[in-house]
Amino acid sequence: MKSLFLSLIAFTLLSIGQQDALTITSIKRTYAGNDEWSVYTNKGTLTLKRTFANGSEWSITGLGNTRYTIRQIFMDDPSEWRISNGRSDISFGVSFPKNYNEWRTGDESKQVYVKTLFSNDYSEWHANGDGGEMIIKKMFGDNTEWTVNDHLADEPDITKLSVIFIPVIVSLQ
């Protein structure tokens, strides 16, 4: 009886922890320009917005008081970025120079690899981490809307946001 009770408590705590995880469901361009995007999640709608006209900095808002800033590490080089929320930050970039089909993101000890399904076809992306995967697919030919199947339950929000930023930024180049 005691082990059944402990198992029930463990299951309940695990379920509560999974409910707190950010799950991303889709990304949609908000206006005719490419300056603002809506990111739909289980916690509400986030806003991904271009901060500078040259595209070297973006912000993500909508998770309470948390604001994420995404910046190019080197000016005029869209192959390497840093995302930060003031408490933590991670860098992400292409795995191989000038090859925008494969990216790395996440903590140094826990990398997530984001790749296109087919070489030089940016319409479908797969992100693979230790605890699952995320699939991001373009809905229409004009890059205005993406569906997301998010099964990266063990990854922090900051990593997931970097993953969904990659197809958007590559589609704008």
C-alpha atoms as one frame of an Amber mdcrd trajectory, in Angstrom:
protein
   0.000   0.000   0.000   2.841   2.349   0.890   4.562   1.800  -2.487   1.277
   2.423  -4.323   0.878   5.718  -2.446   4.484   6.758  -3.246   3.972   5.809
  -6.907   0.822   7.933  -7.040   2.656  10.930  -5.549   5.567  10.503  -8.012
   3.144  10.283 -10.967   1.298  13.416  -9.813   4.528  15.404  -9.402   5.748
  14.244 -12.819   2.448  15.299 -14.409   2.623  18.727 -12.782   6.198  19.196
 -14.053   5.163  18.299 -17.600   2.273  20.779 -17.494   4.729  23.576 -16.718
   6.822  22.828 -19.807   6.365  25.157 -22.761   4.827  23.379 -25.760   4.944
  25.238 -29.075   2.173  24.483 -31.590   2.603  26.953 -34.489   4.234  30.127
 -35.784   2.451  32.667 -37.962   3.505  35.958 -39.511   1.411  38.697 -37.886
   1.466  41.390 -40.572   2.359  41.656 -44.267   6.000  42.418 -43.433   8.370
  39.965 -41.789   8.915  42.116 -38.694   6.504  40.366 -36.305   5.436  36.772
 -35.753   2.985  35.105 -33.363   4.210  31.964 -31.631   1.320  29.842 -30.338
   1.980  27.749 -27.230   0.187  25.955 -24.413   0.947  29.019 -22.243  -0.550
  31.578 -24.639   0.655  33.544 -27.637   4.195  34.899 -27.727   5.388  37.704
 -29.964   8.605  37.361 -31.954   9.507  40.841 -33.162  12.388  42.298 -35.144
  14.123  44.946 -33.032  16.520  46.382 -35.622  15.694  46.947 -39.300  18.770
  44.984 -40.426  17.465  41.858 -38.633  20.445  41.505 -36.309  18.283  41.572
 -33.147  14.849  40.145 -32.247  12.775  39.920 -29.071  10.288  37.388 -27.744
   7.679  38.523 -25.230   4.520  37.059 -23.764   5.712  34.692 -21.018   4.808
  36.906 -18.068   7.613  39.332 -17.296  10.215  37.285 -19.175  11.637  38.886
 -22.293  14.036  37.038 -24.548  16.518  38.846 -26.781  18.044  37.125 -29.800
  21.144  38.788 -31.294  23.618  37.972 -34.032  26.966  37.220 -32.442  28.833
  38.878 -35.331  27.353  41.771 -37.308  26.042  40.793 -40.758  26.560  37.084
 -40.012  23.208  35.256 -39.688  24.930  31.926 -38.988  25.519  32.499 -35.239
  23.115  33.863 -32.618  22.736  34.246 -28.848  19.404  34.130 -27.001  19.144
  35.545 -23.495  16.449  36.247 -20.923  18.649  38.090 -18.425  19.118  35.018
 -16.223  20.488  32.543 -18.745  21.665  32.525 -22.312  22.709  30.062 -24.979
  24.435  30.403 -28.322  23.284  28.643 -31.457  24.545  28.482 -34.984  25.152
  26.466 -38.111  27.044  23.192 -37.650  29.159  23.750 -40.760  30.214  27.086
 -42.320  27.770  28.476 -44.899  25.469  25.438 -44.541  22.081  26.617 -43.253
  20.609  23.080 -43.385  21.986  22.034 -39.992  22.222  23.956 -36.706  23.250
  23.300 -33.097  21.593  24.827 -30.041  21.174  24.144 -26.322  23.620  23.866
 -23.463  27.186  22.818 -24.247  26.568  19.529 -22.413  23.121  18.917 -23.933
  23.007  19.857 -27.615  19.895  19.851 -29.802  20.508  19.401 -33.532  18.126
  21.165 -35.933  18.214  19.929 -39.537  16.197  20.263 -42.708  14.567  17.054
 -43.881  16.065  17.502 -47.361  19.211  19.397 -48.328  18.508  22.969 -49.496
  14.758  22.540 -48.878  13.840  24.714 -45.915  10.171  23.667 -45.725  10.579
  21.015 -42.995  12.901  20.961 -39.994  13.585  18.279 -37.379  15.126  19.079
 -33.997  16.511  16.114 -32.068  17.490  16.228 -28.416  18.083  13.667 -25.691
  14.435  13.614 -24.644  12.562  13.814 -27.940  12.113  15.787 -31.120  10.374
  18.803 -32.600   9.117  18.895 -36.198   8.508  22.272 -37.848   6.752  22.309
 -41.236   5.944  25.184 -43.555   2.188  25.411 -44.235   2.304  27.567 -47.382
   4.889  28.410 -50.036   5.309  31.979 -48.810   6.843  31.110 -45.376   4.029
  32.866 -43.477   2.888  29.979 -41.301   4.538  26.947 -39.714   3.085  24.008
 -37.770   5.074  22.659 -34.843   4.929  19.184 -33.317   6.795  19.772 -30.068
   7.963  16.637 -28.282  11.072  18.166 -26.691   9.616  17.933 -23.183  12.978
  17.843 -21.402  14.395  20.967 -23.051  14.237  24.397 -21.377  12.080  27.154
 -22.894  15.146  29.082 -24.069  16.304  26.092 -26.163  12.852  25.546 -27.688
  12.619  29.224 -28.632  16.002  29.066 -30.357  14.822  25.972 -32.270  11.714
  27.698 -33.673  13.688  30.859 -34.488  15.986  28.960 -36.868  13.430  28.149
 -39.630  11.991  31.665 -39.411  15.347  33.420 -39.775  16.510  31.079 -42.560
  13.244  31.653 -44.464  13.889  35.421 -44.397  17.326  35.174 -46.024
